[in-house]
Amino acid sequence: MSGTGGPQTITLAKGLNQGLRAAMEANPRVIVMGEDIGKLGGVFRITDGLQKDFGEQRVLDTPLGESGIIGTAVGLALRGYRPVCEIQFDGFIYPAFDQIVTQLARFHYRSQGKLRMPVVVRVPHGGGIGAVEHHSESPESYFAHTPGIKVVACANAVDAYWMIQQAIACDDPVIFFEPKRRYWEKAALDLTSAPPPLFSSQLVRSGTTATVVAYGPMVRTVLDAATIAEQDGQQLEVIDLRTLSPLDLAPVFGSVRRTGRLICVSEAPGEASLIGELAARVSQECFYSLEAPVLRVTGFDTPYPPAKCEEDYLPDVDRILDAVDRALGY
């Protein structure tokens, strides 16, 4: 992004676009690849204008084959490139699952540290856009469970701009989840402010009543809930997890020791979920500080529903505030 003046208001989508552009300008070995990302600019227009400015050799329109996209990226990484792969929708990542968990995640370990896999896999994830089947998924727990892969989730335009560049600079494979229903939300980006480290959680709202942890699309929902709770005299402390593997739980532990209560929020189904691990770790580390059980607010343990039912499926402000009330009731 040009200019170093005051803050600039951008959307999350634009933050990703400008972050990709900055990474490509800084390193000619960065290659962007995916379905319809070149001439079309991607279905969400995240890569709009990149092929025109960087050429078809660096912004590649691929065939409709996710396994082939990741397999090609593995080969490119072995030759010294830094591929950035777009999976068009979250539900399309499953054909590439074999390549990700058996090749991408293992090359560094398999080669005893001699080979690196600096590959970023961008995944629009979550619901809330009224899409059809396979277009609204939350597969993050699969990848957070896989050794050899790092997993992050941006929640706002500022993090989108910085985190995509940091992920591309990382020598390990990174699954980069983007909250598709937040693509058009805006924030002020100040290029003079240094970003936090990629693999770190961040306190985004201070409070004393209870700690609420979320990531990706749910961060905005939790902040809205905290604003409403304030009207009833409750001060919710909100933490954006940001990094899903490795987890950065020191800020969460510190917050829970202050508030005594924790509510974990995620769109993904609750069974065997990432925030189930979060709840277990907090219960283990902060047992004597907890004044109530750790509560979870999640999607339901069913396949993602038809679009007309998704508002009943997705965690909302009311479900979050109900969990806060139940935690305070102990």
Secondary structure by P-SEA (a helix, b strand, c coil): ccccccbbbbcaaaaaaaaaaaaaaacccbbbbccccccccccccccccccccccccccccccccaaaaaaaaaaaaaaccbbbbbcccccccccaaaaaaccccccccccccccccbbbbbbbccccccccccccccaaaaaaacccbbbbbbccaaaaacaaaaaaacccccccccccccccbbbbbccccccccccccccccccccbbbbbcccaaaaaaaaaaaaaaacbbbbbbccccccccccaaaaaaaaaccbbbbbccccccccaaaaaaaaaaaaccccccccbbbbbccccccccccccccccccaaaaaaaaaaaaac
